[in-house]
Amino acid sequence: MAAVSRRPKDGNLLDSLSFATPVVESVRQRKDFSQQTFAKLRKVAFLPHSDRLIWLGYSEGRCVALWKRCDDASEVVEPFDELFRLELDVDPSDLCAFSSELFCVSLSSGYIFVFNSRNDELVKVKEFAYVHGKGNSRVLCEFDSNSIISGSSNGSLAKVDIESGNVILISKGNSGVRSVCTLSGGSLLASGHSSGHVLIWDCRAKPTKPSVVCVPSKRRLDAVTTLTTHPAHASLISFGTDLGTVGFCDVRGVTQDLVTNSFDVTTATVTQVSFHPECGDHLVCASADGSLVHWDVSSVTTSNVSSGTRQSPWLSDSLSQAVELDTLRCPSFGAVNGFSIKGTTVVAAIDMCMLYSYENVSFPIGSGSAT
């Protein structure tokens, strides 16, 4: 049985995450697997439309690895097969997958590599040097089918065309970039910074300054460590911060004052938040305290706004009373540095040289709940 709890009414999620209670109704039996990687894990991602996944190792085991799920892992000791591992000279920082064979990796040296995984081998097909001058390439996100956005600790943002190699500097001089995501079908870009600001950039014209500047956290200088966009509502984003806050906000029509629905979920850094790509009422949150939690707001009541459109449950005042929390991994040794979702499976990159796979997670696949 899955461990599920509702958030307490006092406005703090910490107790719920630590003391989840068994759900009463019958659910699919979840299966949890783990496998040693012999490298500290930075990021992991499923390749689109594929059963392959990529993970990044850093420190002494710095590498890029291509794995796949065993055909019948229940009968074997190790649930994954390693197809290829390519050692790197410097630490990788982030990962962005374009297709079932093509993906990009950013490096602490400031380089960005483009890899092809055809025939289950990893081949570097392109590289872009010093995208941010002397700064690193810290975070990546896909901009369109040919371009990526790269953010650096030196505060600069750049758009890189992986076909032509053209690099366009979007901004510089801001505080360190900790997270990036695209909005409104790629016309807008959100960047989270170490100063605690979220900047919204209009990419339809060459931006000279952000169109929106906001501080989503209630705490000062609370770095925005992760950003993600809702799969159905293009202006709705979720964020996580260095001091353990997770929140939700709609940037549509915002000028300066951003109204957020935010919660204290941990005393450690929130390393990643991500909506399920098919089920917008479901989100997964990872933290440096070792926790990995599935949020379900399908039971949250919403009211119609004056325009007649349905309010997102993530912005509802009743979210705090109705959200269900399924603790996939309790706070424990080994930070969860990243995860990836595909179908009813969540794979997590653990700092203690382990890859975890949580299968049959209670996502309502096929129920049309991308709301």
Residue, then its C-alpha position, 0 to 999 in steps of 0.5 A: m500500500a502507498a503511504v499517503s497523507r493530507r497536509p495539516k491545516d496549520g500551513n506547514l507540510l513538514d509533519s505530513l512528509s515525515f508521518a504519512t499514513p496508509v491510504v484506506e482505499s485500494v491502490r496499485q501495489r507500488k514496486d521500488f527498486s534500486q541499483q548502484t551506479f558507482a558514481k554520485l548522481r547529478k541528474v537523470a532523464f528518460l529519453p522521449h519516446s524511448d525506454r532508455l534513460i540518461w544519468l549524469g555522474y559527478s566528482e570521481g565518477r564523472c560520466v554520462a551513462l545510458w541505461k534501460r529497464c530490464d525486460d523482467a526486473s522482478e526476476v533479476v538482482e539488478p533492475f537496469d541494464e547499462l548500455f554505455r558509459l562515457e567518462l568526462d573530464v569535468d563535472p556535468s551540471d544539467l541534462c536536456a533531452f530533445s528526442s529518443e536519441l539526441f540530448c545535451v549536457s552542460l558542464s562546469s567548464g562552460y561547455i555544452f555537449v550534444f550527444n547521440s545515443r543511436n545504436d545504444e552508444l553515446v557519441k558526442v556530435k557537437e560541442f559549444a565552448y564557453v557559452h557564458g564566457k568564463g562562467n559555467s553552464r549550470v542549468l539547461c532547458e529546451f527552448d524549441s526543437n532546435s534550441i536550448i536555454s543555458g543559465s550560468s552562476n555568473g548570472s548570464l542567460a544564453k540561447v544556443d541553436i544546436e543546429s547552427g551553433n549560433v549563441i544569443l546572449i539574453s542577459k547578463g549582470n543578474s545574480g546567479v541563475r539557479s533554474v530555467c523553464t519556458l512558458s506559453g509555448g516557448s514565447l516566454l522564459a522564466s529564470g530563477h536566481s540566487s537572489g530569490h528573484v524570478l525573471i520573466w523574459d519575452c523571447r518573441a523579441k530580443p529582450t533587453k530587460p525582463s518583462v516581469v520581476c518578482v520574488p515568489s518566496k516569503r523569505r528574503l534572498d531565498a534562492v529559486t533552485t527549481l522551476t517547472t511549467h504546468p503541462a496544460h496551463a502554459s502560464l502556471i509555474s511551480f517553484g522550489t527554493d533553497l530554504g525548503t519552500v514549494g509554491f505555485c503562481d500564474v504569471r499571466g498578466v503579472t507586472q510586479d506583484l506576484v500572488t503565490n500559493s506557497f508552503d514550507v515542505t522541508t528544512a533543506t533545499v528543494t532540488q527539483v519539482s515537476f508536474h507529471p507530463e500527462c496528469g497536471d493534477h500531480l507533481v513530484c518534489a525532491s529535496a536535499d534531505g533525501s525525500l521524494v514526495h508525490w503531490d495529488v490535488s485531484s480532490v482539491t475543490t476549485s471555483n469558477v473565476s469571473s471569466g468562466t474558466r476553471q481555477s487551477p487547483w494548485l492556486s486554490d485556497s483549499l489546497s492546504q486541506a485537500v492535497e494528498l501526499d504520497t511519500l516515495r522516499c522519506p528524508s534519509f541519507g543521500a540527497v535526491n538531486g533529480f528525478s524523471i517521470k514516465g508513465t507511472t514510473v519515477v526514477a531518482a538520482i541519489d547522491m549516494c551512488m544509487l539510482y532508484s525506480y518507483e513503479n506503479v506510482s498512483f498517477p491516473i494515466g489515461s484518465g484525461s487529468a492534465t488539468 
